[in-house]
Amino acid sequence: AVPGSTVELGCSARGDPAPQVQWHKEHGDLPWGRHEVDREHTLRLYAVTPADAGAYVCTAQSQLGTAAATTFLHV
């Protein structure tokens, strides 16, 4: 990603019952005041900086179990 740009990281999780979906950064916190997660579980990071680079994990959890996927952001 280019510094200062907006990045969208998608996460597709379905099930019955519908899973709870959460995003976190593997080593650190999501950028305070510069991120949001929409209804489709897409994580948006605004005005990215080199400090935002790293692994981001999407975790889906329901009564049936837990699944996780990791994506890497390079700034």
HTML snippet that shows the backbone in 3Dmol.js (N, CA, C, O; Angstrom):
<script src="https://3Dmol.org/build/3Dmol-min.js"></script>
<div id="view" style="width:600px;height:400px;position:relative"></div>
<script>
const pdb = `
ATOM      1  N   ALA A   1       0.848  -1.185   0.000  1.00  0.00           N
ATOM      2  CA  ALA A   1       0.000   0.000   0.000  1.00  0.00           C
ATOM      3  C   ALA A   1       0.890   1.243   0.000  1.00  0.00           C
ATOM      4  O   ALA A   1       2.025   1.217   0.474  1.00  0.00           O
ATOM      5  N   VAL A   2       0.361   2.293  -0.525  1.00  0.00           N
ATOM      6  CA  VAL A   2       1.065   3.568  -0.567  1.00  0.00           C
ATOM      7  C   VAL A   2       0.769   4.328   0.728  1.00  0.00           C
ATOM      8  O   VAL A   2      -0.391   4.415   1.130  1.00  0.00           O
ATOM      9  N   PRO A   3       1.793   4.882   1.390  1.00  0.00           N
ATOM     10  CA  PRO A   3       1.521   5.650   2.610  1.00  0.00           C
ATOM     11  C   PRO A   3       0.485   6.748   2.356  1.00  0.00           C
ATOM     12  O   PRO A   3       0.532   7.442   1.340  1.00  0.00           O
ATOM     13  N   GLY A   4      -0.447   6.889   3.297  1.00  0.00           N
ATOM     14  CA  GLY A   4      -1.507   7.889   3.176  1.00  0.00           C
ATOM     15  C   GLY A   4      -2.768   7.378   2.514  1.00  0.00           C
ATOM     16  O   GLY A   4      -3.794   8.058   2.529  1.00  0.00           O
ATOM     17  N   SER A   5      -2.710   6.177   1.925  1.00  0.00           N
ATOM     18  CA  SER A   5      -3.870   5.639   1.222  1.00  0.00           C
ATOM     19  C   SER A   5      -4.804   4.900   2.179  1.00  0.00           C
ATOM     20  O   SER A   5      -4.479   4.693   3.348  1.00  0.00           O
ATOM     21  N   THR A   6      -5.968   4.507   1.663  1.00  0.00           N
ATOM     22  CA  THR A   6      -6.924   3.686   2.394  1.00  0.00           C
ATOM     23  C   THR A   6      -6.782   2.255   1.894  1.00  0.00           C
ATOM     24  O   THR A   6      -6.691   2.012   0.691  1.00  0.00           O
ATOM     25  N   VAL A   7      -6.765   1.309   2.833  1.00  0.00           N
ATOM     26  CA  VAL A   7      -6.617  -0.104   2.502  1.00  0.00           C
ATOM     27  C   VAL A   7      -7.857  -0.851   2.977  1.00  0.00           C
ATOM     28  O   VAL A   7      -8.354  -0.603   4.075  1.00  0.00           O
ATOM     29  N   GLU A   8      -8.354  -1.766   2.148  1.00  0.00           N
ATOM     30  CA  GLU A   8      -9.488  -2.609   2.520  1.00  0.00           C
ATOM     31  C   GLU A   8      -9.028  -4.060   2.570  1.00  0.00           C
ATOM     32  O   GLU A   8      -8.452  -4.576   1.612  1.00  0.00           O
ATOM     33  N   LEU A   9      -9.292  -4.714   3.709  1.00  0.00           N
ATOM     34  CA  LEU A   9      -8.963  -6.127   3.885  1.00  0.00           C
ATOM     35  C   LEU A   9     -10.270  -6.876   4.074  1.00  0.00           C
ATOM     36  O   LEU A   9     -11.007  -6.612   5.024  1.00  0.00           O
ATOM     37  N   GLY A  10     -10.562  -7.808   3.179  1.00  0.00           N
ATOM     38  CA  GLY A  10     -11.831  -8.526   3.216  1.00  0.00           C
ATOM     39  C   GLY A  10     -11.762  -9.785   4.066  1.00  0.00           C
ATOM     40  O   GLY A  10     -10.707 -10.400   4.221  1.00  0.00           O
ATOM     41  N   CYS A  11     -12.921 -10.151   4.611  1.00  0.00           N
ATOM     42  CA  CYS A  11     -13.028 -11.376   5.402  1.00  0.00           C
ATOM     43  C   CYS A  11     -14.425 -11.939   5.170  1.00  0.00           C
ATOM     44  O   CYS A  11     -15.422 -11.306   5.517  1.00  0.00           O
ATOM     45  N   SER A  12     -14.490 -13.122   4.588  1.00  0.00           N
ATOM     46  CA  SER A  12     -15.783 -13.740   4.304  1.00  0.00           C
ATOM     47  C   SER A  12     -16.014 -14.885   5.282  1.00  0.00           C
ATOM     48  O   SER A  12     -15.262 -15.860   5.309  1.00  0.00           O
ATOM     49  N   ALA A  13     -17.065 -14.750   6.082  1.00  0.00           N
ATOM     50  CA  ALA A  13     -17.403 -15.792   7.057  1.00  0.00           C
ATOM     51  C   ALA A  13     -18.909 -15.953   7.091  1.00  0.00           C
ATOM     52  O   ALA A  13     -19.641 -14.989   7.312  1.00  0.00           O
ATOM     53  N   ARG A  14     -19.375 -17.189   6.869  1.00  0.00           N
ATOM     54  CA  ARG A  14     -20.810 -17.464   6.871  1.00  0.00           C
ATOM     55  C   ARG A  14     -21.070 -18.692   7.715  1.00  0.00           C
ATOM     56  O   ARG A  14     -20.175 -19.501   7.959  1.00  0.00           O
ATOM     57  N   GLY A  15     -22.298 -18.819   8.152  1.00  0.00           N
ATOM     58  CA  GLY A  15     -22.667 -19.999   8.913  1.00  0.00           C
ATOM     59  C   GLY A  15     -24.044 -19.835   9.520  1.00  0.00           C
ATOM     60  O   GLY A  15     -24.635 -18.756   9.473  1.00  0.00           O
ATOM     61  N   ASP A  16     -24.542 -20.909  10.085  1.00  0.00           N
ATOM     62  CA  ASP A  16     -25.825 -20.887  10.774  1.00  0.00           C
ATOM     63  C   ASP A  16     -25.645 -21.659  12.083  1.00  0.00           C
ATOM     64  O   ASP A  16     -25.600 -22.889  12.073  1.00  0.00           O
ATOM     65  N   PRO A  17     -25.544 -20.960  13.189  1.00  0.00           N
ATOM     66  CA  PRO A  17     -25.763 -19.516  13.362  1.00  0.00           C
ATOM     67  C   PRO A  17     -24.624 -18.681  12.774  1.00  0.00           C
ATOM     68  O   PRO A  17     -23.503 -19.160  12.605  1.00  0.00           O
ATOM     69  N   ALA A  18     -24.941 -17.421  12.469  1.00  0.00           N
ATOM     70  CA  ALA A  18     -23.942 -16.522  11.894  1.00  0.00           C
ATOM     71  C   ALA A  18     -22.797 -16.324  12.883  1.00  0.00           C
ATOM     72  O   ALA A  18     -23.032 -16.086  14.068  1.00  0.00           O
ATOM     73  N   PRO A  19     -21.564 -16.419  12.403  1.00  0.00           N
ATOM     74  CA  PRO A  19     -20.422 -16.259  13.312  1.00  0.00           C
ATOM     75  C   PRO A  19     -20.184 -14.801  13.694  1.00  0.00           C
ATOM     76  O   PRO A  19     -20.555 -13.881  12.965  1.00  0.00           O
ATOM     77  N   GLN A  20     -19.561 -14.616  14.844  1.00  0.00           N
ATOM     78  CA  GLN A  20     -19.061 -13.305  15.245  1.00  0.00           C
ATOM     79  C   GLN A  20     -17.688 -13.152  14.603  1.00  0.00           C
ATOM     80  O   GLN A  20     -16.855 -14.054  14.687  1.00  0.00           O
ATOM     81  N   VAL A  21     -17.452 -12.011  13.962  1.00  0.00           N
ATOM     82  CA  VAL A  21     -16.190 -11.791  13.259  1.00  0.00           C
ATOM     83  C   VAL A  21     -15.439 -10.645  13.916  1.00  0.00           C
ATOM     84  O   VAL A  21     -16.013  -9.595  14.203  1.00  0.00           O
ATOM     85  N   GLN A  22     -14.152 -10.857  14.150  1.00  0.00           N
ATOM     86  CA  GLN A  22     -13.305  -9.822  14.741  1.00  0.00           C
ATOM     87  C   GLN A  22     -11.986  -9.748  13.991  1.00  0.00           C
ATOM     88  O   GLN A  22     -11.475 -10.757  13.503  1.00  0.00           O
ATOM     89  N   TRP A  23     -11.447  -8.547  13.906  1.00  0.00           N
ATOM     90  CA  TRP A  23     -10.134  -8.312  13.321  1.00  0.00           C
ATOM     91  C   TRP A  23      -9.165  -7.903  14.416  1.00  0.00           C
ATOM     92  O   TRP A  23      -9.553  -7.222  15.365  1.00  0.00           O
ATOM     93  N   HIS A  24      -7.908  -8.313  14.295  1.00  0.00           N
ATOM     94  CA  HIS A  24      -6.857  -7.772  15.149  1.00  0.00           C
ATOM     95  C   HIS A  24      -5.530  -7.818  14.396  1.00  0.00           C
ATOM     96  O   HIS A  24      -5.360  -8.567  13.434  1.00  0.00           O
ATOM     97  N   LYS A  25      -4.613  -7.007  14.857  1.00  0.00           N
ATOM     98  CA  LYS A  25      -3.266  -7.012  14.284  1.00  0.00           C
ATOM     99  C   LYS A  25      -2.450  -8.000  15.094  1.00  0.00           C
ATOM    100  O   LYS A  25      -2.516  -8.016  16.323  1.00  0.00           O
ATOM    101  N   GLU A  26      -1.674  -8.830  14.396  1.00  0.00           N
ATOM    102  CA  GLU A  26      -0.970  -9.915  15.076  1.00  0.00           C
ATOM    103  C   GLU A  26       0.006  -9.406  16.141  1.00  0.00           C
ATOM    104  O   GLU A  26       0.088  -9.980  17.226  1.00  0.00           O
ATOM    105  N   HIS A  27       0.734  -8.351  15.844  1.00  0.00           N
ATOM    106  CA  HIS A  27       1.688  -7.801  16.823  1.00  0.00           C
ATOM    107  C   HIS A  27       1.391  -6.316  16.988  1.00  0.00           C
ATOM    108  O   HIS A  27       2.034  -5.478  16.357  1.00  0.00           O
ATOM    109  N   GLY A  28       0.426  -5.993  17.828  1.00  0.00           N
ATOM    110  CA  GLY A  28       0.066  -4.596  18.052  1.00  0.00           C
ATOM    111  C   GLY A  28      -1.425  -4.401  17.959  1.00  0.00           C
ATOM    112  O   GLY A  28      -2.192  -5.360  17.872  1.00  0.00           O
ATOM    113  N   ASP A  29      -1.826  -3.144  17.978  1.00  0.00           N
ATOM    114  CA  ASP A  29      -3.242  -2.783  17.954  1.00  0.00           C
ATOM    115  C   ASP A  29      -3.633  -2.262  16.580  1.00  0.00           C
ATOM    116  O   ASP A  29      -2.791  -1.796  15.812  1.00  0.00           O
ATOM    117  N   LEU A  30      -4.928  -2.349  16.283  1.00  0.00           N
ATOM    118  CA  LEU A  30      -5.432  -1.689  15.079  1.00  0.00           C
ATOM    119  C   LEU A  30      -5.220  -0.192  15.254  1.00  0.00           C
ATOM    120  O   LEU A  30      -5.300   0.312  16.374  1.00  0.00           O
ATOM    121  N   PRO A  31      -4.949   0.537  14.152  1.00  0.00           N
ATOM    122  CA  PRO A  31      -4.657   1.965  14.283  1.00  0.00           C
ATOM    123  C   PRO A  31      -5.820   2.738  14.899  1.00  0.00           C
ATOM    124  O   PRO A  31      -6.908   2.797  14.327  1.00  0.00           O
ATOM    125  N   TRP A  32      -5.587   3.316  16.042  1.00  0.00           N
ATOM    126  CA  TRP A  32      -6.635   4.014  16.799  1.00  0.00           C
ATOM    127  C   TRP A  32      -7.169   5.193  16.004  1.00  0.00           C
ATOM    128  O   TRP A  32      -6.406   6.048  15.554  1.00  0.00           O
ATOM    129  N   GLY A  33      -8.495   5.232  15.834  1.00  0.00           N
ATOM    130  CA  GLY A  33      -9.139   6.335  15.137  1.00  0.00           C
ATOM    131  C   GLY A  33      -8.993   6.301  13.627  1.00  0.00           C
ATOM    132  O   GLY A  33      -9.479   7.207  12.950  1.00  0.00           O
ATOM    133  N   ARG A  34      -8.336   5.283  13.075  1.00  0.00           N
ATOM    134  CA  ARG A  34      -8.121   5.222  11.629  1.00  0.00           C
ATOM    135  C   ARG A  34      -8.560   3.893  11.041  1.00  0.00           C
ATOM    136  O   ARG A  34      -8.048   3.477  10.002  1.00  0.00           O
ATOM    137  N   HIS A  35      -9.505   3.221  11.694  1.00  0.00           N
ATOM    138  CA  HIS A  35      -9.997   1.956  11.127  1.00  0.00           C
ATOM    139  C   HIS A  35     -11.492   1.803  11.393  1.00  0.00           C
ATOM    140  O   HIS A  35     -12.048   2.407  12.311  1.00  0.00           O
ATOM    141  N   GLU A  36     -12.120   0.982  10.564  1.00  0.00           N
ATOM    142  CA  GLU A  36     -13.510   0.606  10.777  1.00  0.00           C
ATOM    143  C   GLU A  36     -13.747  -0.749  10.136  1.00  0.00           C
ATOM    144  O   GLU A  36     -13.021  -1.159   9.230  1.00  0.00           O
ATOM    145  N   VAL A  37     -14.777  -1.442  10.621  1.00  0.00           N
ATOM    146  CA  VAL A  37     -15.185  -2.725  10.056  1.00  0.00           C
ATOM    147  C   VAL A  37     -16.646  -2.587   9.649  1.00  0.00           C
ATOM    148  O   VAL A  37     -17.486  -2.204  10.463  1.00  0.00           O
ATOM    149  N   ASP A  38     -16.953  -2.901   8.381  1.00  0.00           N
ATOM    150  CA  ASP A  38     -18.330  -2.745   7.907  1.00  0.00           C
ATOM    151  C   ASP A  38     -19.148  -4.026   8.120  1.00  0.00           C
ATOM    152  O   ASP A  38     -18.656  -5.001   8.688  1.00  0.00           O
ATOM    153  N   ARG A  39     -20.400  -4.006   7.656  1.00  0.00           N
ATOM    154  CA  ARG A  39     -21.311  -5.143   7.855  1.00  0.00           C
ATOM    155  C   ARG A  39     -20.853  -6.410   7.157  1.00  0.00           C
ATOM    156  O   ARG A  39     -21.222  -7.512   7.562  1.00  0.00           O
ATOM    157  N   GLU A  40     -20.044  -6.261   6.099  1.00  0.00           N
ATOM    158  CA  GLU A  40     -19.522  -7.422   5.377  1.00  0.00           C
ATOM    159  C   GLU A  40     -18.189  -7.883   5.955  1.00  0.00           C
ATOM    160  O   GLU A  40     -17.518  -8.729   5.365  1.00  0.00           O
ATOM    161  N   HIS A  41     -17.803  -7.335   7.100  1.00  0.00           N
ATOM    162  CA  HIS A  41     -16.580  -7.707   7.822  1.00  0.00           C
ATOM    163  C   HIS A  41     -15.309  -7.222   7.138  1.00  0.00           C
ATOM    164  O   HIS A  41     -14.229  -7.749   7.404  1.00  0.00           O
ATOM    165  N   THR A  42     -15.420  -6.221   6.258  1.00  0.00           N
ATOM    166  CA  THR A  42     -14.243  -5.652   5.612  1.00  0.00           C
ATOM    167  C   THR A  42     -13.594  -4.661   6.567  1.00  0.00           C
ATOM    168  O   THR A  42     -14.258  -3.771   7.098  1.00  0.00           O
ATOM    169  N   LEU A  43     -12.293  -4.822   6.781  1.00  0.00           N
ATOM    170  CA  LEU A  43     -11.530  -3.901   7.614  1.00  0.00           C
ATOM    171  C   LEU A  43     -10.968  -2.810   6.719  1.00  0.00           C
ATOM    172  O   LEU A  43     -10.286  -3.099   5.736  1.00  0.00           O
ATOM    173  N   ARG A  44     -11.252  -1.554   7.057  1.00  0.00           N
ATOM    174  CA  ARG A  44     -10.696  -0.416   6.328  1.00  0.00           C
ATOM    175  C   ARG A  44      -9.713   0.304   7.235  1.00  0.00           C
ATOM    176  O   ARG A  44     -10.020   0.643   8.378  1.00  0.00           O
ATOM    177  N   LEU A  45      -8.529   0.527   6.697  1.00  0.00           N
ATOM    178  CA  LEU A  45      -7.488   1.282   7.391  1.00  0.00           C
ATOM    179  C   LEU A  45      -7.274   2.572   6.615  1.00  0.00           C
ATOM    180  O   LEU A  45      -7.001   2.542   5.415  1.00  0.00           O
ATOM    181  N   TYR A  46      -7.398   3.709   7.301  1.00  0.00           N
ATOM    182  CA  TYR A  46      -7.284   5.010   6.652  1.00  0.00           C
ATOM    183  C   TYR A  46      -5.906   5.616   6.898  1.00  0.00           C
ATOM    184  O   TYR A  46      -5.309   5.424   7.957  1.00  0.00           O
ATOM    185  N   ALA A  47      -5.413   6.351   5.905  1.00  0.00           N
ATOM    186  CA  ALA A  47      -4.146   7.080   6.012  1.00  0.00           C
ATOM    187  C   ALA A  47      -3.046   6.172   6.565  1.00  0.00           C
ATOM    188  O   ALA A  47      -2.417   6.485   7.575  1.00  0.00           O
ATOM    189  N   VAL A  48      -2.825   5.048   5.888  1.00  0.00           N
ATOM    190  CA  VAL A  48      -1.858   4.066   6.395  1.00  0.00           C
ATOM    191  C   VAL A  48      -0.449   4.650   6.453  1.00  0.00           C
ATOM    192  O   VAL A  48      -0.067   5.501   5.650  1.00  0.00           O
ATOM    193  N   THR A  49       0.302   4.164   7.427  1.00  0.00           N
ATOM    194  CA  THR A  49       1.694   4.551   7.623  1.00  0.00           C
ATOM    195  C   THR A  49       2.539   3.275   7.645  1.00  0.00           C
ATOM    196  O   THR A  49       1.992   2.177   7.756  1.00  0.00           O
ATOM    197  N   PRO A  50       3.855   3.405   7.540  1.00  0.00           N
ATOM    198  CA  PRO A  50       4.697   2.208   7.633  1.00  0.00           C
ATOM    199  C   PRO A  50       4.482   1.430   8.939  1.00  0.00           C
ATOM    200  O   PRO A  50       4.683   0.215   8.964  1.00  0.00           O
ATOM    201  N   ALA A  51       4.083   2.101  10.012  1.00  0.00           N
ATOM    202  CA  ALA A  51       3.824   1.417  11.287  1.00  0.00           C
ATOM    203  C   ALA A  51       2.621   0.481  11.202  1.00  0.00           C
ATOM    204  O   ALA A  51       2.476  -0.413  12.036  1.00  0.00           O
ATOM    205  N   ASP A  52       1.757   0.676  10.205  1.00  0.00           N
ATOM    206  CA  ASP A  52       0.575  -0.182  10.042  1.00  0.00           C
ATOM    207  C   ASP A  52       0.907  -1.501   9.346  1.00  0.00           C
ATOM    208  O   ASP A  52       0.077  -2.410   9.317  1.00  0.00           O
ATOM    209  N   ALA A  53       2.103  -1.613   8.789  1.00  0.00           N
ATOM    210  CA  ALA A  53       2.494  -2.848   8.099  1.00  0.00           C
ATOM    211  C   ALA A  53       2.509  -4.008   9.083  1.00  0.00           C
ATOM    212  O   ALA A  53       2.817  -3.837  10.262  1.00  0.00           O
ATOM    213  N   GLY A  54       2.174  -5.185   8.581  1.00  0.00           N
ATOM    214  CA  GLY A  54       2.216  -6.378   9.417  1.00  0.00           C
ATOM    215  C   GLY A  54       1.093  -7.332   9.088  1.00  0.00           C
ATOM    216  O   GLY A  54       0.418  -7.195   8.068  1.00  0.00           O
ATOM    217  N   ALA A  55       0.901  -8.300   9.966  1.00  0.00           N
ATOM    218  CA  ALA A  55      -0.099  -9.347   9.773  1.00  0.00           C
ATOM    219  C   ALA A  55      -1.402  -8.955  10.458  1.00  0.00           C
ATOM    220  O   ALA A  55      -1.401  -8.548  11.620  1.00  0.00           O
ATOM    221  N   TYR A  56      -2.511  -9.080   9.738  1.00  0.00           N
ATOM    222  CA  TYR A  56      -3.843  -8.816  10.259  1.00  0.00           C
ATOM    223  C   TYR A  56      -4.635 -10.119  10.222  1.00  0.00           C
ATOM    224  O   TYR A  56      -4.614 -10.845   9.228  1.00  0.00           O
ATOM    225  N   VAL A  57      -5.334 -10.404  11.322  1.00  0.00           N
ATOM    226  CA  VAL A  57      -6.029 -11.676  11.463  1.00  0.00           C
ATOM    227  C   VAL A  57      -7.529 -11.435  11.599  1.00  0.00           C
ATOM    228  O   VAL A  57      -7.979 -10.632  12.417  1.00  0.00           O
ATOM    229  N   CYS A  58      -8.282 -12.148  10.779  1.00  0.00           N
ATOM    230  CA  CYS A  58      -9.742 -12.153  10.851  1.00  0.00           C
ATOM    231  C   CYS A  58     -10.144 -13.470  11.511  1.00  0.00           C
ATOM    232  O   CYS A  58      -9.774 -14.548  11.047  1.00  0.00           O
ATOM    233  N   THR A  59     -10.908 -13.367  12.602  1.00  0.00           N
ATOM    234  CA  THR A  59     -11.340 -14.559  13.327  1.00  0.00           C
ATOM    235  C   THR A  59     -12.864 -14.629  13.330  1.00  0.00           C
ATOM    236  O   THR A  59     -13.534 -13.666  13.703  1.00  0.00           O
ATOM    237  N   ALA A  60     -13.405 -15.765  12.914  1.00  0.00           N
ATOM    238  CA  ALA A  60     -14.853 -15.998  12.922  1.00  0.00           C
ATOM    239  C   ALA A  60     -15.138 -17.086  13.958  1.00  0.00           C
ATOM    240  O   ALA A  60     -14.513 -18.146  13.950  1.00  0.00           O
ATOM    241  N   GLN A  61     -16.091 -16.805  14.849  1.00  0.00           N
ATOM    242  CA  GLN A  61     -16.384 -17.746  15.923  1.00  0.00           C
ATOM    243  C   GLN A  61     -17.890 -17.925  16.074  1.00  0.00           C
ATOM    244  O   GLN A  61     -18.648 -16.955  16.054  1.00  0.00           O
ATOM    245  N   SER A  62     -18.313 -19.179  16.225  1.00  0.00           N
ATOM    246  CA  SER A  62     -19.710 -19.496  16.504  1.00  0.00           C
ATOM    247  C   SER A  62     -19.743 -20.690  17.450  1.00  0.00           C
ATOM    248  O   SER A  62     -18.703 -21.167  17.904  1.00  0.00           O
ATOM    249  N   GLN A  63     -20.936 -21.159  17.738  1.00  0.00           N
ATOM    250  CA  GLN A  63     -21.088 -22.327  18.604  1.00  0.00           C
ATOM    251  C   GLN A  63     -20.429 -23.561  17.993  1.00  0.00           C
ATOM    252  O   GLN A  63     -20.080 -24.502  18.706  1.00  0.00           O
ATOM    253  N   LEU A  64     -20.263 -23.553  16.676  1.00  0.00           N
ATOM    254  CA  LEU A  64     -19.702 -24.708  15.981  1.00  0.00           C
ATOM    255  C   LEU A  64     -18.179 -24.706  15.944  1.00  0.00           C
ATOM    256  O   LEU A  64     -17.570 -25.717  15.597  1.00  0.00           O
ATOM    257  N   GLY A  65     -17.559 -23.587  16.296  1.00  0.00           N
ATOM    258  CA  GLY A  65     -16.107 -23.544  16.295  1.00  0.00           C
ATOM    259  C   GLY A  65     -15.559 -22.196  15.882  1.00  0.00           C
ATOM    260  O   GLY A  65     -16.284 -21.205  15.794  1.00  0.00           O
ATOM    261  N   THR A  66     -14.263 -22.183  15.630  1.00  0.00           N
ATOM    262  CA  THR A  66     -13.548 -20.959  15.286  1.00  0.00           C
ATOM    263  C   THR A  66     -12.699 -21.189  14.046  1.00  0.00           C
ATOM    264  O   THR A  66     -12.103 -22.253  13.877  1.00  0.00           O
ATOM    265  N   ALA A  67     -12.650 -20.185  13.179  1.00  0.00           N
ATOM    266  CA  ALA A  67     -11.779 -20.206  12.004  1.00  0.00           C
ATOM    267  C   ALA A  67     -11.078 -18.861  11.920  1.00  0.00           C
ATOM    268  O   ALA A  67     -11.650 -17.832  12.279  1.00  0.00           O
ATOM    269  N   ALA A  68      -9.844 -18.870  11.447  1.00  0.00           N
ATOM    270  CA  ALA A  68      -9.085 -17.626  11.334  1.00  0.00           C
ATOM    271  C   ALA A  68      -8.323 -17.601  10.017  1.00  0.00           C
ATOM    272  O   ALA A  68      -7.930 -18.639   9.485  1.00  0.00           O
ATOM    273  N   ALA A  69      -8.125 -16.387   9.503  1.00  0.00           N
ATOM    274  CA  ALA A  69      -7.331 -16.184   8.289  1.00  0.00           C
ATOM    275  C   ALA A  69      -6.433 -14.975   8.517  1.00  0.00           C
ATOM    276  O   ALA A  69      -6.828 -14.003   9.161  1.00  0.00           O
ATOM    277  N   THR A  70      -5.218 -15.051   7.979  1.00  0.00           N
ATOM    278  CA  THR A  70      -4.242 -13.987   8.153  1.00  0.00           C
ATOM    279  C   THR A  70      -3.879 -13.404   6.800  1.00  0.00           C
ATOM    280  O   THR A  70      -3.723 -14.128   5.817  1.00  0.00           O
ATOM    281  N   THR A  71      -3.744 -12.070   6.764  1.00  0.00           N
ATOM    282  CA  THR A  71      -3.276 -11.399   5.561  1.00  0.00           C
ATOM    283  C   THR A  71      -2.156 -10.450   5.977  1.00  0.00           C
ATOM    284  O   THR A  71      -2.119  -9.985   7.116  1.00  0.00           O
ATOM    285  N   PHE A  72      -1.252 -10.168   5.054  1.00  0.00           N
ATOM    286  CA  PHE A  72      -0.104  -9.320   5.360  1.00  0.00           C
ATOM    287  C   PHE A  72      -0.192  -8.013   4.600  1.00  0.00           C
ATOM    288  O   PHE A  72      -0.451  -7.996   3.397  1.00  0.00           O
ATOM    289  N   LEU A  73       0.026  -6.915   5.315  1.00  0.00           N
ATOM    290  CA  LEU A  73       0.010  -5.585   4.719  1.00  0.00           C
ATOM    291  C   LEU A  73       1.437  -5.052   4.658  1.00  0.00           C
ATOM    292  O   LEU A  73       2.155  -5.041   5.658  1.00  0.00           O
ATOM    293  N   HIS A  74       1.835  -4.608   3.465  1.00  0.00           N
ATOM    294  CA  HIS A  74       3.140  -3.978   3.261  1.00  0.00           C
ATOM    295  C   HIS A  74       2.887  -2.531   2.883  1.00  0.00           C
ATOM    296  O   HIS A  74       2.127  -2.252   1.955  1.00  0.00           O
ATOM    297  N   VAL A  75       3.515  -1.615   3.592  1.00  0.00           N
ATOM    298  CA  VAL A  75       3.349  -0.183   3.304  1.00  0.00           C
ATOM    299  C   VAL A  75       4.684   0.377   2.863  1.00  0.00           C
ATOM    300  O   VAL A  75       4.787   1.568   2.568  1.00  0.00           O
TER     301      VAL A  75
END
`;
const viewer = $3Dmol.createViewer("view");
viewer.addModel(pdb, "pdb");
viewer.setStyle({}, {cartoon: {color: "spectrum"}});
viewer.zoomTo();
viewer.render();
</script>
